[in-house]
Amino acid sequence: MLQEKTGIGPGLLFMVLYTGLFGYGVMQSPYVAARYMGNNGYWGFFLAFILAVGLIVLLHVLGKKFPQKSIIQYLPDVCGIIPGKILGSLYLLFIIFEITWTSSLIVQQSETYFLFRTPTSVLMLLYLGISAYIAHQGIEGITRLAAFVFPVTFVLIVLSVFFSFQNFELDNIRPIFFIDGAKIPRGTVQMFYPFFALSTVLMIHPYLTDKQQGLKTMLGAALLSFVIIFLVIISAIGNYSAPGVLRYGWPVIEVTRKANLPFLLQTFGLFFTASWLTLTLTATGLFYYVLAEGSAQLLSVLNYKWFTLILFPVIYFVMMLLFSGVIEVHYAFTYYRLIGFVLTLGLPFFVWILSVIKNTG
Amino acid sequence: MKIRMLRKALVIIMFFSIMTFTAGCWDAEEINRRGVADAVFFDAGNANPIKIGVSVPIPGTQIPPVQGTSQQFEKRHFIVLGEGESVLEAWTEVQSNVASDIFFGQIRSIVLSEDVARGDINDLLEFIGRFPLIPPSTNVLVTKGDPEKLLELKNEGNYIPGNYIDFYFQVPGKRTLALPMNLWRVNSLLDKKWQDPYLPIIEQSQDNYRIAGTAVFSGSRMVGELDMDETQTLALIRGADVGYLTMPLSDGKMVALYKIKSQTKINPTVSNTGIITFNVKTKIAGGVVESQPRREISMDEKKKIEKEAEDLTKRKIENLLVKLQGLNSDPVGFGGKYRIKYPQQWEKIDWRQVYPTVRFNIDTEFSIKSTGLFR
């Protein structure tokens, strides 16, 4: 089995994590906040960030315990061979679900706004092909791509979000400190999904060259993504109100499409969408790589490059089977958020507890 | 070695197969095949419930006139019509009536006839709202006359109608004469339930368009209209930043003010008996632009004008609110203020039932900030 000999510095880890956190997390965040918590739904995301800080600490501790191993490699050491392989397979299944769901989301978005007549199957083939190509470059290639696209996409996204506050109405996000039963705690669980991308750290942490900087780097990437997504949620609810957000399939694109510079620029929507698409495809490349590398380690045959090719028809088939329409994508989203919450938080916590009890690592 | 070659071959095959399926092929469209719509109207049809008209500019006529000459084209746009049982049916007829593909990405205005506005605009705008290309900031208006005749009009400047209307709303001095409303905002108001939509009324005037008031809605149905004076009062309550106010004084004199700025604080209270009262405090500031007979605005005169302006604006606001309550229309958003202060009670009430019974305490404060070039 060929394993990558390369390493990534904290800067590259920061870029690639930001790419995944923002790309996978932003698009439906105002909808989930408005749906489960109403006009002050942003609090749910704030609390979800606090949970994410706990997760990051846990990932850092696990990274220090098993500095040269990925989760697939140390799971059998901690839980025993069979349970370890089963948990590893569960982790990879979840990654498959993330890739297929998010890729389908990108495809649906492109079909809705840009490519009306292009068949879904072709778009899926195209986008998955791009992700596979990115994944094929390995962790260093992916992180360098993330670092390359970061400056431009960051500036365009910040500008779009800033101008989306144009018609902001404070009343729409009020009452700010209203607690309506268990809505906010329940919403926190639902709003945790943007942080699922942190689960990739379980696979890529061994490649981090400066492990001392791992905690700071992960916190930095999560904080930056949190701030921007938080602003996006406030902007969308502040513009449309919570019931107004629920009308839209793509509330974030809508709120940036409406943002404009009178007499100069009709809409910021295109800039935002292109930036989001770039980040999300890069992030999908990372997830694809994690899946390929994880599969290679789990099965101990071939290397990740082979698995990028072997997994291609599998992912494509799952996408075509499960997510060929936008309603299916929205339907699966509910399960994705709940399963992801349990796995993303539960798996590292379980492994850490077990490693402490068994004194492994 | 063999494996490496095979992998390379696979990558190359994948690369070329992606190229052959390049997504743009399906959606490629020649730009000159597009009929770029700039305005659309909805009306009740003759034989069908829905009639759509689309104003399509004639591309060649959009070139600016040669310097020193006037615009040489008779008219720079044409209207394509369609009727049907549903909006989609009418739209299909529009598409079938022209060779080009009607493109909605540059639409500037949507005009609703009074007939359809008095129906359910939430259902009517459903089709156009779902259309992904329509700019969310498209202006939405109501006309009391025939929208087809209105958009057919060759206005004095020979502007295409959608652009003309858009320019009109972008002039800052017109913000209190014409309260603009965008498509996304109409949808938002329809959804949130604590404020009702309002749409500017457009009409033909001196071979041009003008905004002649405001159509007010109760939920998704138009229920009445405000004249120009009432529209300005509504702008005052909503917080205007530019505006005009002409004021006859009690001693027969007259004063006119401009650069009117207003700020309103609305505070709801609920009495022990459950009566909801809204305390509305509007602070208005402006500059004197005309006084008849011409005179110096002294300190005494200033105080007198301010006092009378306070009384007048208070009366106007009271009258407007009585009218709006009678129509069960809440374009100011009193419901929103109540929701914020009493969120739990809000969940239990039907604002549509409660609004006509609420009380208002109006308080106005007026200050003159400038007198132009004269004292």
Interface residues (C-beta under 8 A of the other chain):
Chain A: S110 T112 Y113 F114 L115 F116 R117 T118 P119 V122 L123 L125 L126 G129 A132 Y133 H136 N167 D171 N172 R174 P175 F178 D180 N239 Y240 S241 A242 P243 G244 L246 R247 E254 R257 K258 N260 P262 F263 Q266 T267 K305 W306 L309 F312
Chain B: R7 L10 V11 M14 F15 S17 I18 F21 T22 A23 G24 C25 W26 D27 G129 P132 P135 P136 S137 Q170 N182 W184 R185 N187 S188 D191 K192 K193 G333 G336 K337 I340 K341 P343 Q344
